[in-house]
Amino acid sequence: MNNSLKMSLAEREAFLADIHVGVVSIGREDKAPLTVPIWYDYALGGKVWMITGASSLKAAVLASTDQISLVAQTEAPPYKYVSVSGKYTTRDVAEGELEAMAIRYLGEDQGHAYAKAASAGNDFVVEFEPTSWLTVDYSKM
């Protein structure tokens, strides 16, 4: 890959912090990785975090590994992507986090409605500090 297409530290962090539907990938022993879209959030210099249900396939697959990857990308030219991976941890969903995530992706009105309707009782947060970064920005061509 042409190094001139790589994003700088500031560019990659800003891109990851922007709103994109992420694609999370979790390794499995006897199958291809589980790779599914997911809402996520990231603050500059911090951790990537997402919310998932305790009874979800993601939760079941996470139980067998300590690694996770996520890619965020643009859907139109000039194409850009940031792919990050690292060791994850889990924790309970803090008050307001589900609503904040829903508002991030759906806007104020729909976000509040989604959070009110969603059952967060068995959800948990998966978070990781990116230790590996892969980036491309084709606008640099």
C-alpha atoms as an extended CHARMM CRD file, in Angstrom:
* protein
*
       141  EXT
         1         1  MET       CA              0.0000000000        0.0000000000        0.0000000000  PROA      1               0.0000000000
         2         2  ASN       CA              1.2270000000        3.4380000000       -0.9050000000  PROA      2               0.0000000000
         3         3  ASN       CA              2.3330000000        5.1390000000        2.3350000000  PROA      3               0.0000000000
         4         4  SER       CA              1.1280000000        8.4840000000        0.9780000000  PROA      4               0.0000000000
         5         5  LEU       CA             -2.4570000000        7.2030000000        1.3400000000  PROA      5               0.0000000000
         6         6  LYS       CA             -2.0920000000        6.5580000000        5.0800000000  PROA      6               0.0000000000
         7         7  MET       CA             -3.8490000000        8.8760000000        7.4820000000  PROA      7               0.0000000000
         8         8  SER       CA             -1.8850000000       10.7970000000       10.0810000000  PROA      8               0.0000000000
         9         9  LEU       CA             -2.5660000000       10.1820000000       13.7760000000  PROA      9               0.0000000000
        10        10  ALA       CA             -4.8520000000       13.2160000000       13.9340000000  PROA      10              0.0000000000
        11        11  GLU       CA             -6.6610000000       12.2460000000       10.7200000000  PROA      11              0.0000000000
        12        12  ARG       CA             -7.2810000000        8.6510000000       11.7480000000  PROA      12              0.0000000000
        13        13  GLU       CA             -8.5230000000        9.5810000000       15.2060000000  PROA      13              0.0000000000
        14        14  ALA       CA            -10.8510000000       12.2610000000       13.8180000000  PROA      14              0.0000000000
        15        15  PHE       CA            -12.1850000000        9.8320000000       11.2070000000  PROA      15              0.0000000000
        16        16  LEU       CA            -12.8210000000        7.1050000000       13.7770000000  PROA      16              0.0000000000
        17        17  ALA       CA            -14.5260000000        9.6100000000       16.0940000000  PROA      17              0.0000000000
        18        18  ASP       CA            -16.8730000000       10.7060000000       13.3070000000  PROA      18              0.0000000000
        19        19  ILE       CA            -20.1900000000        8.9270000000       12.7730000000  PROA      19              0.0000000000
        20        20  HSD       CA            -19.8840000000        5.7530000000       10.6990000000  PROA      20              0.0000000000
        21        21  VAL       CA            -21.6790000000        2.4630000000       11.0560000000  PROA      21              0.0000000000
        22        22  GLY       CA            -18.8150000000        0.2360000000       12.1390000000  PROA      22              0.0000000000
        23        23  VAL       CA            -18.1910000000       -3.3320000000       11.1270000000  PROA      23              0.0000000000
        24        24  VAL       CA            -16.9670000000       -5.4320000000       14.0290000000  PROA      24              0.0000000000
        25        25  SER       CA            -15.0670000000       -8.6710000000       13.4780000000  PROA      25              0.0000000000
        26        26  ILE       CA            -14.5430000000      -11.3040000000       16.1600000000  PROA      26              0.0000000000
        27        27  GLY       CA            -12.4560000000      -14.4210000000       15.5470000000  PROA      27              0.0000000000
        28        28  ARG       CA            -13.9100000000      -17.9100000000       15.8830000000  PROA      28              0.0000000000
        29        29  GLU       CA            -11.9710000000      -21.1710000000       16.1410000000  PROA      29              0.0000000000
        30        30  ASP       CA            -13.6960000000      -23.4070000000       13.6260000000  PROA      30              0.0000000000
        31        31  LYS       CA            -15.4280000000      -20.8450000000       11.4150000000  PROA      31              0.0000000000
        32        32  ALA       CA            -14.7600000000      -17.6120000000        9.6300000000  PROA      32              0.0000000000
        33        33  PRO       CA            -14.8030000000      -14.5630000000       11.9180000000  PROA      33              0.0000000000
        34        34  LEU       CA            -18.1590000000      -13.1480000000       12.9180000000  PROA      34              0.0000000000
        35        35  THR       CA            -18.3490000000       -9.8530000000       11.0140000000  PROA      35              0.0000000000
        36        36  VAL       CA            -21.3980000000       -7.6380000000       11.5500000000  PROA      36              0.0000000000
        37        37  PRO       CA            -22.3580000000       -3.9480000000       11.4780000000  PROA      37              0.0000000000
        38        38  ILE       CA            -22.5730000000       -2.1180000000       14.7910000000  PROA      38              0.0000000000
        39        39  TRP       CA            -22.9700000000        1.3380000000       16.2820000000  PROA      39              0.0000000000
        40        40  TYR       CA            -19.8260000000        2.4390000000       18.0980000000  PROA      40              0.0000000000
        41        41  ASP       CA            -18.2970000000        5.5280000000       19.6620000000  PROA      41              0.0000000000
        42        42  TYR       CA            -14.7410000000        6.7790000000       20.0790000000  PROA      42              0.0000000000
        43        43  ALA       CA            -13.2400000000        9.8520000000       21.7320000000  PROA      43              0.0000000000
        44        44  LEU       CA             -9.8280000000       11.0790000000       20.5900000000  PROA      44              0.0000000000
        45        45  GLY       CA             -7.1060000000        9.1320000000       22.3790000000  PROA      45              0.0000000000
        46        46  GLY       CA             -9.6220000000        6.9340000000       24.1500000000  PROA      46              0.0000000000
        47        47  LYS       CA            -11.3330000000        3.6000000000       23.7130000000  PROA      47              0.0000000000
        48        48  VAL       CA            -13.6950000000        2.3220000000       21.0650000000  PROA      48              0.0000000000
        49        49  TRP       CA            -16.9120000000        1.1890000000       22.7210000000  PROA      49              0.0000000000
        50        50  MET       CA            -20.1320000000       -0.4360000000       21.5970000000  PROA      50              0.0000000000
        51        51  ILE       CA            -23.2010000000       -1.9250000000       23.2350000000  PROA      51              0.0000000000
        52        52  THR       CA            -24.4260000000       -5.4620000000       22.6140000000  PROA      52              0.0000000000
        53        53  GLY       CA            -26.9150000000       -7.8400000000       24.1470000000  PROA      53              0.0000000000
        54        54  ALA       CA            -25.8530000000      -10.6010000000       26.5040000000  PROA      54              0.0000000000
        55        55  SER       CA            -27.8690000000      -13.1240000000       24.4760000000  PROA      55              0.0000000000
        56        56  SER       CA            -26.4880000000      -11.9920000000       21.0940000000  PROA      56              0.0000000000
        57        57  LEU       CA            -24.2650000000      -14.0460000000       18.8230000000  PROA      57              0.0000000000
        58        58  LYS       CA            -21.5840000000      -11.3780000000       19.3340000000  PROA      58              0.0000000000
        59        59  ALA       CA            -21.6290000000      -12.0260000000       23.0800000000  PROA      59              0.0000000000
        60        60  ALA       CA            -21.3210000000      -15.7740000000       22.5600000000  PROA      60              0.0000000000
        61        61  VAL       CA            -18.3700000000      -15.3970000000       20.1850000000  PROA      61              0.0000000000
        62        62  LEU       CA            -16.6570000000      -12.8060000000       22.4020000000  PROA      62              0.0000000000
        63        63  ALA       CA            -16.6140000000      -15.3520000000       25.2240000000  PROA      63              0.0000000000
        64        64  SER       CA            -14.0490000000      -17.4260000000       23.3090000000  PROA      64              0.0000000000
        65        65  THR       CA            -11.4800000000      -14.7000000000       22.5250000000  PROA      65              0.0000000000
        66        66  ASP       CA             -9.9480000000      -11.5460000000       23.9660000000  PROA      66              0.0000000000
        67        67  GLN       CA             -9.3990000000       -9.7880000000       20.6190000000  PROA      67              0.0000000000
        68        68  ILE       CA            -11.7380000000       -7.6390000000       18.5420000000  PROA      68              0.0000000000
        69        69  SER       CA            -11.4780000000       -5.5690000000       15.3660000000  PROA      69              0.0000000000
        70        70  LEU       CA            -13.5890000000       -2.7800000000       13.9590000000  PROA      70              0.0000000000
        71        71  VAL       CA            -13.5410000000       -0.9610000000       10.6380000000  PROA      71              0.0000000000
        72        72  ALA       CA            -15.1750000000        2.3670000000        9.8380000000  PROA      72              0.0000000000
        73        73  GLN       CA            -15.3870000000        3.4590000000        6.2180000000  PROA      73              0.0000000000
        74        74  THR       CA            -16.8910000000        5.9450000000        3.8130000000  PROA      74              0.0000000000
        75        75  GLU       CA            -19.4520000000        4.6190000000        1.3610000000  PROA      75              0.0000000000
        76        76  ALA       CA            -18.7090000000        7.0530000000       -1.4770000000  PROA      76              0.0000000000
        77        77  PRO       CA            -15.5790000000        8.2950000000       -3.2550000000  PROA      77              0.0000000000
        78        78  PRO       CA            -13.0250000000        9.2930000000       -2.2890000000  PROA      78              0.0000000000
        79        79  TYR       CA            -13.0030000000        6.1420000000       -0.1770000000  PROA      79              0.0000000000
        80        80  LYS       CA            -11.4540000000        6.1530000000        3.2880000000  PROA      80              0.0000000000
        81        81  TYR       CA            -11.2610000000        3.6280000000        6.0670000000  PROA      81              0.0000000000
        82        82  VAL       CA             -9.8230000000        3.1160000000        9.5170000000  PROA      82              0.0000000000
        83        83  SER       CA             -9.4290000000       -0.4050000000       10.8730000000  PROA      83              0.0000000000
        84        84  VAL       CA             -8.5420000000       -0.8750000000       14.5360000000  PROA      84              0.0000000000
        85        85  SER       CA             -8.0450000000       -3.8830000000       16.7670000000  PROA      85              0.0000000000
        86        86  GLY       CA             -7.0790000000       -4.7210000000       20.3080000000  PROA      86              0.0000000000
        87        87  LYS       CA             -7.9130000000       -6.6510000000       23.4620000000  PROA      87              0.0000000000
        88        88  TYR       CA            -11.3850000000       -5.8870000000       24.7100000000  PROA      88              0.0000000000
        89        89  THR       CA            -12.9740000000       -5.6450000000       28.1260000000  PROA      89              0.0000000000
        90        90  THR       CA            -16.6320000000       -5.5950000000       29.0870000000  PROA      90              0.0000000000
        91        91  ARG       CA            -18.6200000000       -3.6340000000       31.6370000000  PROA      91              0.0000000000
        92        92  ASP       CA            -22.1790000000       -2.7280000000       32.4790000000  PROA      92              0.0000000000
        93        93  VAL       CA            -23.9140000000       -0.0510000000       30.4380000000  PROA      93              0.0000000000
        94        94  ALA       CA            -23.7570000000        3.2030000000       32.4040000000  PROA      94              0.0000000000
        95        95  GLU       CA            -26.8470000000        5.3440000000       32.7790000000  PROA      95              0.0000000000
        96        96  GLY       CA            -27.3930000000        7.4100000000       29.6420000000  PROA      96              0.0000000000
        97        97  GLU       CA            -24.9620000000        5.5140000000       27.4150000000  PROA      97              0.0000000000
        98        98  LEU       CA            -27.6190000000        3.7010000000       25.3730000000  PROA      98              0.0000000000
        99        99  GLU       CA            -29.4870000000        6.9520000000       24.8180000000  PROA      99              0.0000000000
       100       100  ALA       CA            -26.2870000000        8.8150000000       23.8780000000  PROA      100             0.0000000000
       101       101  MET       CA            -25.3890000000        6.1080000000       21.3550000000  PROA      101             0.0000000000
       102       102  ALA       CA            -28.8930000000        6.1170000000       19.8700000000  PROA      102             0.0000000000
       103       103  ILE       CA            -28.8660000000        9.9160000000       19.5520000000  PROA      103             0.0000000000
       104       104  ARG       CA            -25.4310000000        9.7530000000       17.8980000000  PROA      104             0.0000000000
       105       105  TYR       CA            -26.8130000000        7.5280000000       15.1410000000  PROA      105             0.0000000000
       106       106  LEU       CA            -30.4970000000        8.4670000000       14.9470000000  PROA      106             0.0000000000
       107       107  GLY       CA            -30.6550000000       12.1040000000       16.0330000000  PROA      107             0.0000000000
       108       108  GLU       CA            -32.4380000000       13.5980000000       19.0340000000  PROA      108             0.0000000000
       109       109  ASP       CA            -36.0540000000       12.5570000000       18.4700000000  PROA      109             0.0000000000
       110       110  GLN       CA            -35.5080000000        9.0570000000       17.1110000000  PROA      110             0.0000000000
       111       111  GLY       CA            -32.6080000000        8.4730000000       19.4990000000  PROA      111             0.0000000000
       112       112  HSD       CA            -34.7160000000        9.2170000000       22.5710000000  PROA      112             0.0000000000
       113       113  ALA       CA            -37.5200000000        7.0230000000       21.2220000000  PROA      113             0.0000000000
       114       114  TYR       CA            -35.1300000000        4.1640000000       20.4440000000  PROA      114             0.0000000000
       115       115  ALA       CA            -33.5200000000        4.3020000000       23.8860000000  PROA      115             0.0000000000
       116       116  LYS       CA            -36.9100000000        4.3920000000       25.5790000000  PROA      116             0.0000000000
       117       117  ALA       CA            -38.1360000000        1.3550000000       23.6030000000  PROA      117             0.0000000000
       118       118  ALA       CA            -34.9010000000       -0.6630000000       23.8180000000  PROA      118             0.0000000000
       119       119  SER       CA            -34.3900000000       -2.9990000000       26.7230000000  PROA      119             0.0000000000
       120       120  ALA       CA            -30.9290000000       -2.3760000000       28.1410000000  PROA      120             0.0000000000
       121       121  GLY       CA            -31.4320000000       -4.8660000000       30.9540000000  PROA      121             0.0000000000
       122       122  ASN       CA            -29.1700000000       -7.5490000000       29.5180000000  PROA      122             0.0000000000
       123       123  ASP       CA            -26.9150000000       -5.3240000000       27.4070000000  PROA      123             0.0000000000
       124       124  PHE       CA            -23.2590000000       -4.6760000000       28.1420000000  PROA      124             0.0000000000
       125       125  VAL       CA            -20.4690000000       -2.4730000000       26.8190000000  PROA      125             0.0000000000
       126       126  VAL       CA            -17.5560000000       -3.9200000000       24.8710000000  PROA      126             0.0000000000
       127       127  GLU       CA            -14.5990000000       -1.5380000000       24.7920000000  PROA      127             0.0000000000
       128       128  PHE       CA            -11.0150000000       -1.6180000000       23.6420000000  PROA      128             0.0000000000
       129       129  GLU       CA             -8.0460000000        0.6450000000       23.2310000000  PROA      129             0.0000000000
       130       130  PRO       CA             -6.8570000000        0.3920000000       19.6250000000  PROA      130             0.0000000000
       131       131  THR       CA             -3.3880000000       -1.1620000000       19.5410000000  PROA      131             0.0000000000
       132       132  SER       CA             -3.2970000000       -1.7330000000       15.7870000000  PROA      132             0.0000000000
       133       133  TRP       CA             -4.3690000000        0.7890000000       13.1510000000  PROA      133             0.0000000000
       134       134  LEU       CA             -4.7130000000        0.3730000000        9.3790000000  PROA      134             0.0000000000
       135       135  THR       CA             -5.8270000000        3.3820000000        7.3630000000  PROA      135             0.0000000000
       136       136  VAL       CA             -6.3620000000        4.4970000000        3.7930000000  PROA      136             0.0000000000
       137       137  ASP       CA             -7.4770000000        7.8600000000        2.4370000000  PROA      137             0.0000000000
       138       138  TYR       CA             -7.8890000000        7.8410000000       -1.3370000000  PROA      138             0.0000000000
       139       139  SER       CA             -8.4720000000       11.5990000000       -1.3500000000  PROA      139             0.0000000000
       140       140  LYS       CA             -4.6620000000       11.8120000000       -1.0160000000  PROA      140             0.0000000000
       141       141  MET       CA             -4.1260000000       10.3770000000       -4.5160000000  PROA      141             0.0000000000
